[in-house]
Amino acid sequence: MKIRKEIFALAIPNILSNISVPLISSVDTGLMGHLSALHLAAVGSSAMIFNFLYWNFGFLRMGTTGLVAQAYGKQDHQEKSRVFLQALIVALSIASLILVFQKPLAEISFRLMNLDADLQGLAREYFFIRVWDAPSTLVLYIIMAWFFGNQNAFIPLILTLIINLTNIATSYYLVQYAQWGIQGVAFGTLIANYTGILAGCIFIYLKYPLVRIKLSNLRKDLQRFWKLNRDIFLRTVMLSLTFAFLYSMSATFGAIYLAATVVILQFTNWMSYAIDGFAYASESLVGKYIGQQEENQARSVIQKSLIYGFVLAILFSLVYGFFTQPISQLFTSDAEVLQLLDDYRVWIILFPIVGFASYIWDGIFVGLTASIAMRNTMFVSFVVFLFSYFAFKNHWGYTALLAALAAYLLSRGIAQSWVYYRRGLSLK
């Protein structure tokens, strides 16, 4: 009963917080989708470029959460502060590099995305505004991770609501009233993220005054932090490559198929962010119990999180099955895109069932700081994804892409389950 209460005390705010996260991209998608399929495809492809950039540095959040949670379990406030400082320095350094090299990043990305001239023009407008939220996005990873590691899911919920409400209001005004078009949604997201940074810093200052730490060992600490997170970085690169490949191949079928892919991944995002509520609870609780050397409690958290994640996945599949068309119409009014979404609705229904385990296991592995296992299992699923697509692309066309994504999600969950049941809590 205690474990269940702890899981839901963290999971419910996380679910509410995570479900609101896709609102940033969903609001952008909806506003652009009602302008034209071209606008929808341009925002979707540009947003994927940023996802590719930022997902690669997801170790900043995952690694920080796991390390802070274990320090929380040990009641080591000095270590928690040290991890925060290390992560903050790394985040700002990476953001600086992104800003310095923004032009070559854009050129390489647009070429790899196979965007035609019309799409590139709109995508560039969006890209060169959104790129300036690199510092805010990466620092927000650290702030959120700090709260999760401290077993606090309420403040991240408040922060996410502040960010998303700001994004909705600003983007809607700039697009609908100021008539800024694609630039409006870019500036809306930019303003929202920096508002979140300001609010997050205020919350940390008021609730968690950081312990004064010695800077004499900073270089050694940073090397240790990078070593722990290097494998998570490599794992996330493969994750980003998977979805970048998905967008790139969708573009080869035409703008309508790319627009449909953008919407299909909105369905997947809503599901994944909701199930990640239990994954984040697992990160915090597994890390805490490992820090306290309470292995039975950690195992109980793992078992229950997988069960609750499965139940939530079933609910999402049912909702998607009955309401595919009404939900799709929130994102686009283009008749051709809506028809494609209806044609491929079986995949939208299937993705929550085949994908839930991989999201929960990610959280568990983060709590265990099992970065090597995260890297290796992602490599297996990445290979499965590529093999599935190239094996069937000549026979199934666009369907092969969606089948490959399903195979990717399923194989991740299976590989993660296998390595855990072989090694248990000793995973590295």
N, C-alpha and C positions, 0 to 999 in steps of 0.2 A: 504493500500500500504506500509506503514511504517513497519508493522508487517511482511509482506511478504518479504521485503528486509532484515530485520533483521534475519529472519529464514534462508533465502538462503545464507546470508553472513556468517553465522555460519555453516549451513548444508553442503554446497558444499565442503569447506575444510575438514569438518568432514567425509563426504562420501569418498572423495579421500583418506584421512588418514585411515579410517576404512577399506576400501576395500584392502588397502595394508597390514593391520594387518594379515589377513589369509595367506599372502605370506610366513610368517615364517613357519607355519605348512605345507602350500602347497608345498613350495620348498622341505622341508624335505620329505613330502609324495611322491612327484614326483621323487626325487632322489632315494629313497628307493624302490618305486613301480617298477622302471625299473631294480632293482637288482633281487628281487623275491617277491612273495606274503608274504613269511615269514618275510622279512625285513619290508615290508609295514605294516603288522599286528603288529610287534614288536614296531615300531616307533609310530603307532597310539595308541596302548594301553599304552605305556609309556607316550606319550603326554597327554593322558586322565588323567593319575595319576597327572600330574602337573596342568592340568586344574582344577582337583578336589581340589588340594591344594590351588591354587591361586584364583580360583573363590570364594572360601569360604571367602576370604579376599577382595572381590570386594567392600565391604563397604568403604575401604580406598579411592577408587576413587569416588564412588557415594556419600558417605556422605560428602567428602571434597568438591566436586563440588557444591552440594546444599548449604552448609554453606558458602562457599566463594562467590557464586553468590548472596546470600541474603545480605552478608556483602558489596559486590560491589554495590548493589542497595542502600544501606544505606550510601555508601561512608565511611565505617568504615575500614580504612587501618590497624588499630591495631588488629581488629578481624580477618581480613584475614591472617595476619602474625601469630596470635595465633593458628588458625586452621591448618596452614601449619606445625608449629612446633609440635603440638599434633599428627598429622597424621604421621609425619616423625618418631617420637619416637616409635609410635605403630608399624609402618611398619618394622623398624629395629629390634625391639624386637621379632616380629613374625618370621622374617627371621632367626634370631639367633636360635630360637627354632627348626625350620625346619632343619637347618644344624646340630644341636646337635643330633637330633633324626632321622637322615636320614636313618640309617640302619633298625630300627624297622618299620619306615614308608614304606620302600621298601618291607620288608617281608610281612607285613599286606596287602599292596596294591596288590602285585602279587598273593597272595592267594585269595583275593576277586575277582580279575579279571579272575580267572579260566584259567591262562595261562599254557600251557603244557611246558615240559622241554626245547624243542628247542626254543620256543618263549621267555622263561624266560632268557635264556643265552644272547640273543641279547638285550632284554629289560633292563637287568641289566647294560650292557655296556652304554646304552643311559642314564639311570636314574642317575647313580652316577657321571656323568659329568654335566648333566643339573641341578642337584639339587643345584649347586653352583651359579646359577643365581637367586636364591630366593631373595637376597638383591636387585639386580638390578630390577627385575620384580616388587616387591612391592613398591620400591621407585619411579619407573616410573609411577605407579598408582598416586602417590601424585603429581608428577611434571605435568602430563597431567591434572589432576583435577584442579590444581592451574591455569593453563592457561584457561581451559574451564570456570571456575568460574569467571575469569576476562574478559569473553566475547571474548577471543582470541583463534580462531581455527586455525590460520595460523601457529603459531609456533609448535603446536602438529603435524600438517601435515609435516612440515620440519623434526621434530624429527622422525616421523614414517618412512619417506622416508630414512633418514640416517640409521636407524636401519635395515630396510628391504633390502636396497641395500648392506649394510655390510654383512647381513646374506646370501644373495644370492651369493655374490662374494666369501665369505669365505667358505660356505658350498660346493659350486660347486667345488672350488679348492681342498678342503680337500678330497672330495669323488672321483672326476673324475681324479685328477692328483696325489694327495698324496696317494690315495687308502686307506683311513682310514675307509671306510665303514660307519657303523652306528655311530662310534665315531666322524666322520667328521661333520655330521649334528648337533650333540650335541655341539661340540666345536664352530661351526659356529653360532649357536643361542646364546651361552654364550658370545662370543666376541661381537656380535651385540648389545646385551642388555647393556653391560657395556659401549660400545661406545655411546649408547643413553643417559645413565646417565651423562656421561661427557658433552655431547652437551647440555643436558637439564639444567645442573647446570650453564653452561656458559650463556645460554639465560636468565635464571632467574637473574643472577648477573647483566647482562647488561641492562635488560629491567625493572625488578621489584625488586629493592633493598628492602629487607624486613625491615619493621619497627622494631626498637629496642623495645623489649617487656620485661616486668617484669616477672621473673621466680618464684616469691614468691607464686603465686597461681597455679603453674604447676600441682600439684597433683589434685586439685579441677577441673582444666580445663580438665585433662585427663579423670577423672571420668565422666564429662559431655559429652565429646566426645564419650566415649565408650557407655554411656547410649543411646545417639542418634543413634548410629550405631549398637547396639546389635541386633535389629530386622532385619536390613539389612543383618547382618552376618547369622542369622538363616534362612532367606529367601534364601541366597546363598548356604547354606549347602544343602537345599532341591533341589536346581537347580543342584548342583554338583552330588548329589545322583542319580538324574534322569538319567544323562548322564553316570555316572559310571555303573548304573544298565543296561543301554542300551548296553554298551560295554561288560559287564560281560555276559549277556544273549546271545549276538551275538557270543561270544567265544564258547559257548556250542554247537553251530551249526557247528563249525569247523573254521579253519584259513581263508578259502575262504570267508565265511560269515562275519567274523570279518574284513577282508580287505575291503569288499564291504561296510560295515558300516562306516569304516574310510572315504571312498570316499564320501558316501552319506552325511556325516556330514561336509565334505568340501564344498559341494554345499550349505548346510544350513548355514555354517559359512559365506560364501561370501554374501549371501542374508542378514543375520542378521547384519553383520558389516556395510553393505551399508545403510540399514534402520536405524541403530543406528546413522547415521549421523543426521537424523531429531530428533532422541531421545536425542542426546547430545545437539542439538540446543535448544530443549525443556527444558532440565535441566538448561541451562544457562539463557534462557530468562524468563522462569516461575519463577526461583529463583530471578532474578533481579526485575521482576515486583511485586512479593510478597514483596520483600524488600522495594520497593518504594510505596507499598500499592495501586498499579494500577491493581485492580482485573479484570476489563473489558479487559485490554490488555493481562493479563495472560490467560483469557478464549479464547481470539482470537488466541493466540499462540497454545493452546491445540487443538482447532478445526482445524486449518490449518495444523498442524503437522500430525494429523491423516489422513487427506485427502491426503497429499503429500506422506505419508508412504504407503497408499493403492495403489496409482498410481505406485510407485516404485516396490511394490510387484508384481503387474500385469506384469510389464516389465520383472522382473526376471523369472516369471513363463513362459512367452513366450520364452525367451532366452533358458531356460532349456528344454522346450518342443521341440524346433527345434534343439538344439545342445547338447543333452545329451551325445551322443557317442563321438564327438570330444573333449568335455571337460573332459570326463572320461579318455580318452586316454592320457591326460596330466599327470594323476596321476598313471596310471598303464598300462602295456602292457600284463598283464596276461589275457588270453582268458576267463577263467572261471569267473574271477572277472568282466570282461567287460560284459559277458552274464548276470550275476546276476544284474548288474546295469541297463541293458536294460530291464530286466524282471520287475524291480521295479521302472521304470522311472516315473510312475504316482505319486508316493509319492514324488519324487524329485520336480515335477511340483506343487504339492499341498501344500507343506510346506510353501512357501512364502505367499500364500493367507491366510492360517489359522494362521500364526504366526506373521504377521506384527503388529497387534494391541498390542500384549503383549510387543513388543520391544518399541513402542512409549510410551505406558503407563508407562513403567519402567522409562523412562526419565522424564515424567511429574511428577511422584511420587517422584523422586529424587529432582526435583526443589521445590516441596512442602515440602520436608523433611518428607514425609508421610511413615515412616518406618514401622509402625504397619500394615498399609494397604498392603504394599509390602509383609510382612511376611504372613499375613492371606490369601491373594489371592494365593500366591505360595503354601501354604499348601493345599488349595482346589485342585489346578491343579496337585499337586504331588499325592494326593489320587486318582484323576481321572486317572492319568497315570498308577498307579499300578493296579487299578481295571480293566482298559481296557485290560491290558496285560494278567492278570490271568484269566479273563473271556473268552478270545478267544485263548489262547496259544495252547490248545489241538486241536482246530479245524483249526487254521490258521498257526501255526508254526511261522516261522520268520516274516511273514506278520503281525502277532499280535504285534510285537515290533514296526514296523513302524506305524501301526494304533494307537498304544498307544501314540507314540510321537506326531502324528497329534492331537489326543484328548487332550493331555497335552498343546500344543501350543494354540489350540482353546479355551480351558477352561480358560486359564490364561487371555486371552484378554476379554472374557465375564465377568469373575469375577471382573477384574479391572474396566471395563466399569460400571458395576453395582454399585460398591462401590463409584465411582466418582459421578455418577448421583444421588446417595442418599445423599452424604455429600458435594459434590462440593469442593471448595478451602479450606474448613475447615478440610480436611482429615489429619489424624495424623498417 
